[in-house]
Amino acid sequence: MPPTHHHHHHHQQQQQQQPAPATTITTTTAAAAPPPSSSSASNVLLPFDRLDDEAALLILSLLDPQSLAKTAMVSRRMRALCDCDRLWQAVFARALGSKATMSLAGPARTLGWRTVTRQVITLEALHWRRRRVDGAVMPARCNFSACAVGMAIVIFGGEGQDTTPLGDVYLLDMAAPNPCWERVITPTDMPSPPGRWGHTLRHLRGSLLVLYGGCGSDGPLTDVWLLDISGGAPRCRRAPRHHRFATAGIHRGDGSGSSSGHSSSPSNENGNGSDGGGSGSDGGNGSDRGGRAARRGGDSSTPPDNGNHLAAQTRRRQGRWIRVDTGDIAPPRRSWHASCAIHGRSLVVFGGCGIDGNLLNDTWVLDIGAIPRDDTSDPAVGMLANVSPPVCHSTWREIEAAWKPPSRLGHSMIVLEDGKLLLFGGLATIGPVRLRSSEAFTIDLEETHKPTWRFVTGSTLPSGATAPGTPPPPRLEHVACRLGDCRVLVFGGSVMPLSGSAGAAQTAAAAPAVPTSPSTAGAAASPPGATTIAATGNAASGVFVLDARAAQPHWRQLAVAGLGPAYAWGHSAVLLGGASIVVIGGYAGEDWLLNDVNELHLTSTVDGDDDVIAAAAAAGAGAGVPAA
């Protein structure tokens, strides 16, 4: 904490004759004080109040937001320095990353970075906003997987009305002035993954995504594919000077600063390439399968045909699939598992439902090898016949943890930082029964010794203890996103047994007997109809946050303004740019068309935000897809 100098102006001459105060800051920045008498001294020790504004702002930019807010109350000069908007912008970028900084350019232009920082830290301004998008995802579907790539949402596969597993790819660029679903077309003469549902799709790095597992027409799968969506997509461009954000240096005057120094690729931002978490998030951004088996509800859950007129509006862009060859070692086949990407080069998988219906609790890491070049993009090569299908040679390895969580499906797993992961919830095997879980576990894959899972909080295990605060009810098929500073936001999912036919499914899921297929394995997450959900309160609309940074992690239920999704069930959600969580799909019939999205904003929105965010994203955040 910089020292307080209440009498500096009254005793300036006297202080020049006295030794420097005990609280000093070492700096090599030139200042008004004369150099030390010793020629061997390499640094100049100066009181903070004798530094010029540029040096003082540079030092203050190293503080975290909470410390900076306290520093502003020390003195009049500190208050004046802390009123610098660029200072708060740099502190925000250091704490929450350049991706969130770019995405919040719109609100910050009106509210100021100090207010934006406070709202993101306290989450006091959370609110829902519903948005209509163009284009069409046809055929209508549920049980797809989604992830964020820059400011775009990419979905793959899903389950059609007649339970047909689908294998197509769509992209929604939320940075565009008028977002519209685009069909990603891949070469028909090259191998592509079979259709599936109950899989995971994660952003690896740049324009690369990784697909794993799921349930196809012949049952569970354990294959891996890479999807490159760089063809015909907006690429990341360097921001013009007036759009760059300062993190290392702060300049007063023209307000321009140095580049943030962070890559615009989400995989470099939070380690998981998702929002969330990834799993988004991504990052792993938790469970992301949209429209969980909503077809079983009769007419109310049958997708209407009024989406066909939007098909003509759906644009197309190019992409390519890359088959991943993992040799003879591979995890058991599975669906309804959780996965997340770390360091832009590895995929971590935990749990799920195996081929025999048993729940799993193993941990696997896929180390992805060199990515083959796109020969079809070279005109000279493209004219040659029989171009070899691209193959990426990679290696699976199982993490033999000394202890691991109970087996489960429908859980979430996200990257907290580096190789540290957090797992939450799901339908877990607890002794002879299966129950919804509210437990949280962590594992650090970069531990020097043997990595192991550690219990964080929960009440299902015999030794479990509920974390302080207001923990969420036990749930499965929810969404979990990391907010950029090791806080985890949890939303939606199934929290209560269902009545009627679904109640029987819940009873079956809790019994020792196991389901015989992934579809029945997910029966515990299969609502029979909107009426039943409304009557039982199965749809969890509350928003909770877990502060995983604290020595004793604690939960908090958040107050959210606005009208959110009608049913927080069977949805898919991604964290976009660290500024908003976008929920697509859901339970009701029209939700299958994916033309209405619900955005959970972290800050107050003002008129013109969308235009400013789109302009900033196009300039520096990668409007849609960052370059590889």
C-alpha positions as CSV (number, residue, x, y, z in Angstrom):
1,M,0.0,0.0,0.0
2,P,1.5,3.3,-1.0
3,P,2.3,5.5,2.1
4,T,0.1,8.3,3.4
5,H,1.7,11.8,3.3
6,H,-0.7,14.2,5.0
7,H,2.0,16.8,5.7
8,H,4.0,16.6,2.5
9,H,3.0,20.0,1.2
10,H,3.5,21.8,4.5
11,H,7.0,20.3,5.2
12,Q,8.5,19.9,1.7
13,Q,11.7,21.6,2.6
14,Q,12.1,19.6,5.9
15,Q,11.5,16.3,4.1
16,Q,14.3,17.0,1.6
17,Q,16.7,17.1,4.5
18,Q,15.4,13.9,6.2
19,P,16.0,10.3,5.1
20,A,13.4,8.6,2.9
21,P,10.4,7.1,4.7
22,A,10.4,3.4,5.5
23,T,7.8,2.6,2.8
24,T,9.6,3.1,-0.5
25,I,9.3,1.8,-4.1
26,T,12.3,0.7,-6.1
27,T,12.3,2.2,-9.6
28,T,14.7,3.1,-12.3
29,T,12.4,5.7,-13.7
30,A,13.9,9.2,-13.8
31,A,12.5,11.5,-11.2
32,A,13.1,14.9,-9.7
33,A,15.4,13.6,-6.9
34,P,19.2,13.6,-7.4
35,P,21.0,10.3,-7.9
36,P,22.5,8.6,-4.8
37,S,26.0,9.6,-3.8
38,S,27.3,6.0,-4.2
39,S,28.4,5.3,-7.7
40,S,27.7,1.6,-7.1
41,A,24.0,2.1,-6.6
42,S,22.0,0.7,-9.6
43,N,18.5,1.6,-8.4
44,V,17.0,4.8,-7.1
45,L,14.8,4.5,-4.0
46,L,12.0,7.0,-4.1
47,P,8.8,7.6,-2.1
48,F,5.8,6.9,-4.2
49,D,4.5,10.5,-4.0
50,R,7.7,11.7,-5.7
51,L,7.2,9.6,-8.8
52,D,5.8,11.3,-11.9
53,D,2.3,10.3,-13.1
54,E,3.4,8.0,-15.8
55,A,5.6,5.9,-13.4
56,A,2.9,6.0,-10.7
57,L,0.2,4.7,-13.1
58,L,2.5,2.0,-14.3
59,I,3.0,0.7,-10.8
60,L,-0.7,1.0,-9.9
61,S,-1.6,-1.1,-13.0
62,L,0.1,-4.1,-11.3
63,L,-2.6,-4.1,-8.5
64,D,-5.7,-6.2,-8.5
65,P,-9.1,-4.4,-8.8
66,Q,-9.9,-4.7,-5.1
67,S,-6.5,-3.3,-4.0
68,L,-6.7,-0.4,-6.5
69,A,-10.1,0.6,-5.1
70,K,-8.7,0.7,-1.6
71,T,-5.6,2.7,-2.8
72,A,-7.9,5.4,-4.2
73,M,-8.9,6.3,-0.7
74,V,-5.4,6.9,0.6
75,S,-4.9,10.5,-0.6
76,R,-6.1,13.1,-3.0
77,R,-3.4,12.3,-5.5
78,M,-4.2,8.6,-5.3
79,R,-7.8,9.5,-5.9
80,A,-6.9,11.5,-8.9
81,L,-4.6,8.8,-10.3
82,C,-7.2,6.1,-9.8
83,D,-9.7,8.2,-11.8
84,C,-7.7,7.4,-15.0
85,D,-10.0,5.2,-17.2
86,R,-7.0,3.6,-18.9
87,L,-5.6,2.5,-15.6
88,W,-8.8,0.6,-14.8
89,Q,-8.8,-0.8,-18.3
90,A,-5.3,-2.1,-17.8
91,V,-6.1,-3.6,-14.3
92,F,-9.2,-5.2,-15.7
93,A,-7.3,-6.7,-18.6
94,R,-4.6,-8.1,-16.2
95,A,-7.2,-9.6,-13.9
96,L,-9.7,-10.9,-16.5
97,G,-7.8,-11.2,-19.8
98,S,-7.8,-9.3,-23.1
99,K,-10.7,-11.3,-24.4
100,A,-13.1,-10.0,-21.8
101,T,-11.5,-6.5,-22.3
102,M,-12.3,-6.5,-26.0
103,S,-15.8,-7.8,-25.5
104,L,-16.7,-5.1,-22.9
105,A,-15.5,-2.2,-25.1
106,G,-19.1,-1.1,-25.7
107,P,-20.3,-0.9,-22.1
108,A,-16.9,0.6,-21.0
109,R,-17.2,3.4,-23.5
110,T,-20.4,4.6,-21.8
111,L,-20.0,3.4,-18.2
112,G,-16.2,3.7,-17.9
113,W,-13.8,0.9,-17.0
114,R,-14.0,1.5,-13.3
115,T,-17.8,0.8,-13.3
116,V,-17.3,-2.2,-15.7
117,T,-14.7,-3.6,-13.4
118,R,-16.8,-3.3,-10.4
119,Q,-19.8,-4.9,-12.1
120,V,-17.8,-7.9,-13.3
121,I,-16.2,-8.4,-9.9
122,T,-19.3,-8.1,-7.9
123,L,-21.7,-9.5,-10.6
124,E,-24.2,-6.8,-9.4
125,A,-25.5,-6.0,-12.9
126,L,-26.3,-9.5,-14.2
127,H,-29.3,-9.5,-16.5
128,W,-31.0,-11.5,-19.2
129,R,-31.6,-10.3,-22.7
130,R,-33.4,-12.2,-25.4
131,R,-32.2,-11.9,-29.0
132,R,-33.4,-13.1,-32.4
133,V,-31.0,-14.5,-34.9
134,D,-31.5,-15.3,-38.6
135,G,-30.7,-18.3,-40.7
136,A,-31.8,-21.9,-40.0
137,V,-30.3,-25.0,-38.4
138,M,-32.0,-27.8,-40.3
139,P,-33.2,-30.3,-39.5
140,A,-34.3,-29.2,-36.0
141,R,-32.5,-31.0,-33.3
142,C,-31.6,-31.6,-29.6
143,N,-28.7,-33.1,-27.8
144,F,-26.1,-31.2,-29.9
145,S,-22.8,-29.9,-28.6
146,A,-21.7,-26.3,-28.8
147,C,-18.5,-24.3,-28.1
148,A,-17.3,-20.8,-28.5
149,V,-14.6,-19.7,-30.9
150,G,-13.8,-16.1,-30.5
151,M,-17.2,-14.4,-30.8
152,A,-18.7,-17.3,-32.7
153,I,-20.8,-20.3,-31.6
154,V,-20.1,-23.6,-33.3
155,I,-22.5,-26.5,-33.0
156,F,-22.1,-30.1,-34.2
157,G,-24.5,-33.0,-34.5
158,G,-27.4,-33.8,-32.3
159,E,-30.5,-35.9,-32.4
160,G,-33.3,-35.3,-34.9
161,Q,-37.0,-35.8,-34.5
162,D,-36.8,-39.5,-35.5
163,T,-33.8,-40.1,-33.2
164,T,-31.5,-39.9,-36.2
165,P,-27.9,-39.0,-35.2
166,L,-26.9,-35.9,-37.1
167,G,-23.3,-35.0,-38.3
168,D,-23.5,-31.5,-39.6
169,V,-21.8,-28.2,-38.4
170,Y,-23.3,-24.7,-38.0
171,L,-21.7,-21.5,-37.0
172,L,-23.3,-18.3,-35.5
173,D,-21.1,-15.2,-35.6
174,M,-22.3,-13.1,-32.6
175,A,-20.0,-10.2,-33.6
176,A,-21.8,-9.6,-36.8
177,P,-24.3,-6.7,-37.0
178,N,-27.1,-9.2,-37.7
179,P,-26.1,-12.7,-36.5
180,C,-27.1,-15.5,-38.9
181,W,-26.6,-19.2,-38.7
182,E,-24.1,-20.4,-41.3
183,R,-23.7,-24.0,-42.6
184,V,-20.0,-25.2,-42.4
185,I,-19.4,-27.3,-45.6
186,T,-16.6,-29.9,-45.6
187,P,-15.3,-31.8,-48.6
188,T,-17.5,-34.7,-49.5
189,D,-14.6,-36.7,-50.8
190,M,-12.9,-36.7,-47.5
191,P,-13.7,-38.7,-44.3
192,S,-15.9,-37.1,-41.7
193,P,-17.3,-38.2,-38.4
194,P,-20.5,-40.2,-38.2
195,G,-23.6,-38.5,-36.7
196,R,-23.9,-38.6,-32.9
197,W,-25.4,-37.0,-29.8
198,G,-24.1,-37.0,-26.2
199,H,-20.6,-35.9,-27.4
200,T,-18.4,-33.0,-26.6
201,L,-17.0,-30.3,-28.9
202,R,-14.2,-28.1,-27.6
203,H,-12.2,-25.3,-28.9
204,L,-8.5,-26.3,-29.1
205,R,-6.8,-23.2,-30.5
206,G,-7.1,-20.7,-33.4
207,S,-9.7,-22.2,-35.8
208,L,-9.3,-25.8,-34.6
209,L,-12.0,-27.7,-32.6
210,V,-11.8,-31.2,-31.2
211,L,-14.7,-33.6,-31.2
212,Y,-14.8,-36.7,-28.9
213,G,-17.1,-39.6,-28.2
214,G,-20.9,-39.6,-28.1
215,C,-23.6,-42.1,-29.2
216,G,-24.0,-42.9,-32.9
217,S,-26.3,-45.3,-34.7
218,D,-24.2,-48.2,-33.5
219,G,-23.9,-47.1,-29.9
220,P,-21.2,-45.3,-27.9
221,L,-18.1,-44.0,-29.7
222,T,-14.5,-43.2,-28.7
223,D,-13.2,-41.6,-31.9
224,V,-11.6,-38.2,-32.1
225,W,-11.8,-35.7,-34.9
226,L,-10.4,-32.2,-35.4
227,L,-12.5,-29.5,-37.2
228,D,-10.7,-26.7,-38.9
229,I,-13.2,-23.8,-39.7
230,S,-10.6,-21.3,-41.0
231,G,-11.8,-21.7,-44.6
232,G,-13.8,-18.6,-45.7
233,A,-14.1,-17.4,-42.1
234,P,-13.2,-14.0,-40.7
235,R,-9.6,-14.1,-39.5
236,C,-8.1,-12.4,-36.5
237,R,-6.6,-9.0,-37.5
238,R,-4.3,-6.8,-35.5
239,A,-6.3,-4.0,-33.9
240,P,-5.7,-0.4,-35.1
241,R,-3.9,1.8,-32.5
242,H,-7.0,3.4,-31.2
243,H,-8.5,0.0,-30.4
244,R,-5.6,-1.5,-28.5
245,F,-5.7,-1.9,-24.8
246,A,-3.0,-1.1,-22.4
247,T,-1.8,-3.6,-19.8
248,A,1.9,-3.2,-19.4
249,G,2.0,0.5,-19.8
250,I,-0.4,3.4,-19.1
251,H,-0.3,6.7,-21.0
252,R,-2.2,9.8,-20.1
253,G,-3.0,12.3,-22.8
254,D,-4.0,10.7,-26.1
255,G,-5.2,7.6,-24.2
256,S,-3.5,5.2,-26.5
257,G,-1.5,2.4,-24.9
258,S,0.5,-0.6,-25.8
259,S,-1.0,-3.8,-27.0
260,S,-2.3,-6.1,-24.3
261,G,0.1,-8.8,-25.1
262,H,-2.5,-11.5,-24.9
263,S,-3.5,-13.7,-27.8
264,S,-7.1,-13.4,-29.0
265,S,-7.4,-17.1,-29.0
266,P,-9.5,-18.3,-26.1
267,S,-7.2,-21.2,-25.6
268,N,-4.5,-18.9,-24.5
269,E,-6.8,-16.9,-22.3
270,N,-8.1,-19.5,-19.9
271,G,-6.4,-22.7,-20.9
272,N,-9.5,-24.5,-22.1
273,G,-10.3,-22.7,-25.3
274,S,-13.9,-22.3,-24.3
275,D,-15.7,-20.1,-22.5
276,G,-15.7,-22.5,-20.6
277,G,-15.4,-23.3,-20.2
278,G,-15.3,-24.6,-22.2
279,S,-15.4,-25.6,-21.7
280,G,-16.4,-23.7,-22.6
281,S,-15.6,-22.1,-22.5
282,D,-15.4,-23.2,-22.4
283,G,-13.8,-24.8,-21.6
284,G,-15.1,-27.3,-21.1
285,N,-17.7,-24.9,-20.4
286,G,-19.6,-27.7,-18.7
287,S,-22.4,-29.8,-20.0
288,D,-23.3,-28.3,-23.4
289,R,-25.7,-30.6,-25.0
290,G,-28.8,-28.7,-26.2
291,G,-32.4,-29.9,-26.0
292,R,-31.9,-32.9,-23.8
293,A,-34.2,-35.6,-25.3
294,A,-37.1,-33.1,-25.4
295,R,-38.9,-35.0,-28.1
296,R,-40.6,-37.2,-25.6
297,G,-43.1,-34.6,-24.6
298,G,-45.7,-35.0,-27.3
299,D,-46.9,-32.2,-29.5
300,S,-45.5,-29.5,-27.2
301,S,-42.0,-30.7,-27.8
302,T,-42.3,-31.4,-31.6
303,P,-40.4,-28.8,-33.6
304,P,-42.7,-26.7,-35.7
305,D,-42.2,-26.4,-39.5
306,N,-42.2,-22.6,-39.6
307,G,-38.4,-22.6,-39.6
308,N,-38.2,-23.7,-43.2
309,H,-38.5,-20.2,-44.6
310,L,-35.3,-19.3,-42.8
311,A,-33.3,-21.9,-44.7
312,A,-32.8,-19.7,-47.7
313,Q,-31.1,-17.1,-45.4
314,T,-28.6,-19.5,-44.1
315,R,-25.1,-18.7,-45.5
316,R,-22.3,-21.2,-46.0
317,R,-18.6,-21.3,-45.3
318,Q,-15.8,-23.8,-45.8
319,G,-14.2,-26.2,-43.3
320,R,-12.4,-29.5,-43.1
321,W,-12.3,-32.6,-40.9
322,I,-9.1,-34.1,-39.7
323,R,-9.2,-37.7,-38.5
324,V,-7.2,-38.3,-35.3
325,D,-5.3,-41.6,-35.2
326,T,-4.5,-42.6,-31.6
327,G,-3.1,-46.1,-32.3
328,D,-4.1,-49.1,-30.2
329,I,-4.6,-47.2,-26.9
330,A,-7.9,-45.4,-26.4
331,P,-10.5,-44.9,-23.6
332,P,-13.5,-47.1,-23.4
333,R,-16.4,-46.0,-25.6
334,R,-18.7,-43.4,-23.9
335,S,-21.3,-40.7,-24.1
336,W,-22.6,-38.0,-21.7
337,H,-19.0,-37.5,-20.5
338,A,-17.2,-34.2,-19.8
339,S,-14.1,-32.9,-21.5
340,C,-12.0,-29.7,-21.8
341,A,-9.0,-28.6,-23.8
342,I,-5.8,-27.4,-22.0
343,H,-2.9,-25.4,-23.4
344,G,-4.3,-25.6,-26.9
345,R,-2.8,-29.0,-27.4
346,S,-4.5,-31.6,-25.1
347,L,-8.0,-32.8,-24.4
348,V,-9.0,-34.1,-21.0
349,V,-11.9,-36.5,-20.6
350,F,-13.6,-37.7,-17.4
351,G,-16.5,-40.1,-16.8
352,G,-19.6,-40.7,-18.8
353,C,-21.8,-43.7,-19.6
354,G,-20.0,-46.7,-21.0
355,I,-21.1,-49.2,-23.7
356,D,-22.7,-51.5,-21.1
357,G,-24.6,-48.7,-19.3
358,N,-22.1,-48.5,-16.4
359,L,-21.1,-45.1,-15.3
360,L,-17.3,-44.3,-15.6
361,N,-14.9,-42.3,-13.4
362,D,-11.6,-42.6,-15.3
363,T,-9.5,-39.7,-16.5
364,W,-7.8,-39.6,-19.9
365,V,-5.6,-37.0,-21.6
366,L,-5.1,-36.9,-25.4
367,D,-1.9,-35.3,-26.5
368,I,-2.6,-34.0,-29.9
369,G,0.2,-34.2,-32.5
370,A,1.1,-32.1,-35.5
371,I,-1.8,-30.7,-37.6
372,P,-1.5,-31.7,-41.2
373,R,-1.5,-28.8,-43.7
374,D,-4.5,-28.1,-45.8
375,D,-3.4,-29.3,-49.3
376,T,-6.7,-28.4,-50.9
377,S,-5.9,-24.7,-50.2
378,D,-2.9,-24.8,-52.4
379,P,-4.0,-24.4,-56.1
380,A,-1.0,-26.4,-57.3
381,V,-1.8,-29.3,-55.0
382,G,-5.5,-29.0,-55.4
383,M,-5.3,-29.9,-59.1
384,L,-3.7,-33.2,-58.3
385,A,-5.9,-36.3,-58.0
386,N,-6.2,-38.6,-55.0
387,V,-5.2,-36.1,-52.3
388,S,-4.6,-38.1,-49.1
389,P,-7.1,-37.6,-46.3
390,P,-5.6,-35.5,-43.5
391,V,-4.6,-37.5,-40.4
392,C,-3.3,-36.2,-37.0
393,H,-1.3,-38.8,-35.1
394,S,-2.0,-38.4,-31.3
395,T,-1.6,-40.3,-28.1
396,W,-4.0,-41.2,-25.3
397,R,-2.7,-41.6,-21.7
398,E,-4.7,-42.5,-18.6
399,I,-4.2,-40.5,-15.4
400,E,-3.8,-43.2,-12.7
401,A,-5.0,-41.0,-9.8
402,A,-4.6,-42.2,-6.3
403,W,-8.2,-41.2,-5.6
404,K,-11.0,-40.2,-8.0
405,P,-14.6,-39.0,-7.7
406,P,-17.5,-41.5,-7.9
407,S,-18.5,-42.5,-11.4
408,R,-21.0,-40.2,-13.1
409,L,-22.6,-38.7,-16.2
410,G,-24.1,-35.3,-17.0
411,H,-21.4,-33.5,-15.0
412,S,-19.3,-30.4,-16.0
413,M,-15.6,-30.0,-16.1
414,I,-13.7,-26.7,-16.7
415,V,-10.2,-25.4,-16.6
416,L,-9.5,-23.1,-13.6
417,E,-5.9,-22.2,-14.5
418,D,-3.1,-23.9,-16.4
419,G,-3.6,-27.6,-15.8
420,K,-5.9,-27.3,-12.8
421,L,-9.5,-28.6,-13.5
422,L,-12.7,-28.4,-11.6
423,L,-15.5,-31.0,-11.8
424,F,-19.0,-30.3,-10.6
425,G,-22.3,-32.2,-10.3
426,G,-23.8,-34.9,-12.5
427,L,-25.7,-38.1,-11.8
428,A,-23.3,-40.0,-9.6
429,T,-23.0,-43.5,-8.3
430,I,-23.2,-43.3,-4.5
431,G,-22.9,-46.8,-3.1
432,P,-25.8,-48.9,-4.5
433,V,-27.8,-46.0,-5.9
434,R,-27.4,-43.1,-8.4
435,L,-28.1,-39.6,-7.2
436,R,-27.8,-36.1,-8.4
437,S,-24.6,-34.5,-7.1
438,S,-23.6,-31.1,-5.8
439,E,-20.0,-32.1,-5.2
440,A,-17.0,-30.3,-6.6
441,F,-13.5,-31.8,-7.2
442,T,-10.2,-30.5,-8.5
443,I,-7.2,-32.1,-10.1
444,D,-3.9,-30.5,-11.1
445,L,-2.5,-32.3,-14.0
446,E,0.8,-30.4,-13.7
447,E,1.6,-31.7,-10.2
448,T,5.2,-32.8,-9.8
449,H,4.1,-36.0,-8.2
450,K,1.3,-38.2,-9.2
451,P,-1.9,-36.1,-10.0
452,T,-4.9,-36.9,-7.9
453,W,-8.5,-35.7,-7.5
454,R,-9.3,-33.7,-4.4
455,F,-12.6,-33.1,-2.8
456,V,-13.6,-29.4,-2.6
457,T,-17.2,-29.2,-1.5
458,G,-20.5,-31.0,-1.5
459,S,-22.7,-33.1,0.7
460,T,-23.2,-36.4,-1.0
461,L,-20.0,-38.1,0.1
462,P,-20.0,-39.5,3.6
463,S,-17.2,-37.1,4.5
464,G,-18.6,-34.2,2.5
465,A,-19.3,-30.8,3.9
466,T,-21.4,-28.2,2.3
467,A,-19.5,-25.0,1.4
468,P,-20.4,-21.8,3.1
469,G,-23.0,-19.5,1.5
470,T,-25.9,-20.7,-0.7
471,P,-24.8,-23.8,-2.6
472,P,-26.9,-24.9,-5.7
473,P,-29.1,-27.9,-5.3
474,P,-27.6,-31.2,-6.7
475,R,-28.0,-31.3,-10.5
476,L,-27.0,-32.8,-13.7
477,E,-26.8,-31.6,-17.3
478,H,-26.2,-28.0,-16.2
479,V,-23.8,-25.4,-17.5
480,A,-20.6,-24.3,-15.8
481,C,-18.4,-21.4,-17.0
482,R,-15.2,-19.9,-15.7
483,L,-15.5,-16.1,-15.5
484,G,-11.8,-15.4,-16.0
485,D,-10.6,-15.1,-12.4
486,C,-11.2,-18.7,-11.1
487,R,-14.8,-18.0,-10.2
488,V,-17.2,-20.6,-11.6
489,L,-20.8,-19.8,-12.6
490,V,-23.3,-22.6,-12.6
491,F,-26.7,-22.4,-14.3
492,G,-29.6,-24.7,-15.1
493,G,-29.9,-28.4,-15.3
494,S,-32.1,-31.0,-13.7
495,V,-32.4,-30.7,-9.9
496,M,-35.5,-32.8,-8.9
497,P,-36.9,-36.2,-9.7
498,L,-39.6,-36.0,-12.4
499,S,-43.2,-37.3,-12.1
500,G,-45.0,-39.6,-14.4
501,S,-43.0,-41.6,-16.9
502,A,-39.9,-39.6,-16.2
503,G,-40.3,-40.4,-12.5
504,A,-40.0,-44.0,-13.4
505,A,-36.9,-43.3,-15.3
506,Q,-35.4,-41.5,-12.3
507,T,-36.2,-44.5,-10.1
508,A,-34.5,-46.8,-12.7
509,A,-31.5,-44.5,-12.7
510,A,-31.2,-44.6,-8.9
511,A,-31.5,-48.4,-8.8
512,P,-28.4,-50.7,-9.0
513,A,-29.5,-51.9,-12.4
514,V,-27.9,-49.9,-15.2
515,P,-29.5,-48.6,-18.4
516,T,-28.8,-50.6,-21.6
517,S,-28.0,-47.7,-23.9
518,P,-26.9,-44.0,-23.7
519,S,-30.4,-42.9,-24.6
520,T,-31.8,-44.6,-21.5
521,A,-28.7,-43.6,-19.5
522,G,-29.8,-40.1,-20.1
523,A,-33.4,-40.9,-19.2
524,A,-32.8,-39.3,-15.8
525,A,-32.3,-36.1,-17.8
526,S,-35.3,-36.6,-20.2
527,P,-38.4,-34.5,-19.3
528,P,-41.7,-35.9,-20.5
529,G,-43.3,-32.5,-21.2
530,A,-43.4,-28.8,-20.4
531,T,-46.3,-29.3,-18.1
532,T,-44.5,-31.8,-15.9
533,I,-41.4,-29.6,-15.7
534,A,-43.4,-26.6,-14.7
535,A,-45.3,-28.6,-12.1
536,T,-42.2,-30.2,-10.5
537,G,-39.9,-27.3,-10.7
538,N,-37.3,-29.5,-12.4
539,A,-35.9,-26.6,-14.5
540,A,-33.3,-24.8,-12.4
541,S,-33.4,-21.1,-13.2
542,G,-31.1,-19.9,-10.4
543,V,-27.6,-18.7,-11.1
544,F,-24.8,-19.6,-8.7
545,V,-21.2,-18.7,-8.4
546,L,-18.4,-20.6,-6.7
547,D,-15.3,-18.6,-5.7
548,A,-12.6,-21.3,-6.1
549,R,-9.8,-18.8,-5.3
550,A,-10.6,-18.6,-1.6
551,A,-8.9,-20.8,1.0
552,Q,-12.4,-22.0,1.8
553,P,-14.5,-22.0,-1.4
554,H,-17.9,-20.6,-1.0
555,W,-21.1,-20.4,-3.0
556,R,-23.3,-17.4,-3.7
557,Q,-26.7,-17.2,-5.4
558,L,-26.9,-14.2,-7.7
559,A,-29.7,-11.8,-8.3
560,V,-30.4,-11.6,-12.0
561,A,-32.6,-9.0,-13.7
562,G,-34.7,-9.6,-16.8
563,L,-36.5,-12.7,-18.1
564,G,-34.3,-15.7,-18.7
565,P,-35.0,-18.9,-20.6
566,A,-38.5,-20.3,-20.0
567,Y,-37.0,-23.7,-19.1
568,A,-33.4,-24.0,-17.9
569,W,-33.3,-27.5,-19.2
570,G,-32.1,-29.2,-22.3
571,H,-30.1,-26.1,-23.3
572,S,-26.6,-25.4,-24.5
573,A,-24.6,-22.4,-23.3
574,V,-21.2,-20.9,-24.0
575,L,-19.2,-18.0,-22.6
576,L,-18.6,-15.5,-25.3
577,G,-15.6,-13.2,-25.0
578,G,-15.8,-13.2,-21.2
579,A,-18.6,-10.7,-21.3
580,S,-21.8,-12.8,-21.7
581,I,-23.2,-16.3,-21.5
582,V,-25.3,-17.2,-24.5
583,V,-28.0,-19.9,-24.1
584,I,-29.3,-21.6,-27.2
585,G,-31.7,-24.5,-27.6
586,G,-33.9,-25.8,-24.9
587,Y,-37.0,-27.7,-24.1
588,A,-40.0,-26.3,-26.0
589,G,-40.7,-26.9,-29.7
590,E,-39.5,-23.5,-31.1
591,D,-36.3,-23.8,-29.1
592,W,-35.3,-26.6,-31.4
593,L,-35.0,-24.1,-34.3
594,L,-32.2,-22.2,-32.4
595,N,-33.4,-18.8,-33.7
596,D,-33.9,-17.3,-30.2
597,V,-30.9,-16.9,-28.0
598,N,-30.8,-15.8,-24.4
599,E,-27.8,-13.7,-23.3
600,L,-26.7,-13.4,-19.7
601,H,-24.8,-10.1,-19.6
602,L,-22.2,-9.4,-16.8
603,T,-22.5,-5.6,-17.1
604,S,-25.1,-3.0,-17.8
605,T,-26.0,-2.7,-21.4
606,V,-26.5,0.6,-23.1
607,D,-27.8,1.7,-26.5
608,G,-25.2,1.1,-29.2
609,D,-23.3,-1.6,-27.3
610,D,-23.8,-4.1,-30.0
611,D,-22.3,-1.9,-32.7
612,V,-19.3,-1.0,-30.5
613,I,-18.6,-4.6,-29.5
614,A,-18.9,-5.8,-33.1
615,A,-16.4,-3.1,-34.2
616,A,-13.9,-3.9,-31.5
617,A,-14.2,-7.6,-32.1
618,A,-13.7,-7.2,-35.9
619,A,-10.7,-5.0,-35.2
620,G,-8.9,-7.1,-32.6
621,A,-10.8,-10.0,-31.1
622,G,-11.5,-11.9,-34.3
623,A,-15.1,-11.4,-35.5
624,G,-16.1,-15.0,-35.5
625,V,-13.0,-17.1,-35.8
626,P,-9.4,-16.2,-34.8
627,A,-6.6,-17.2,-37.1
628,A,-4.8,-20.4,-36.6
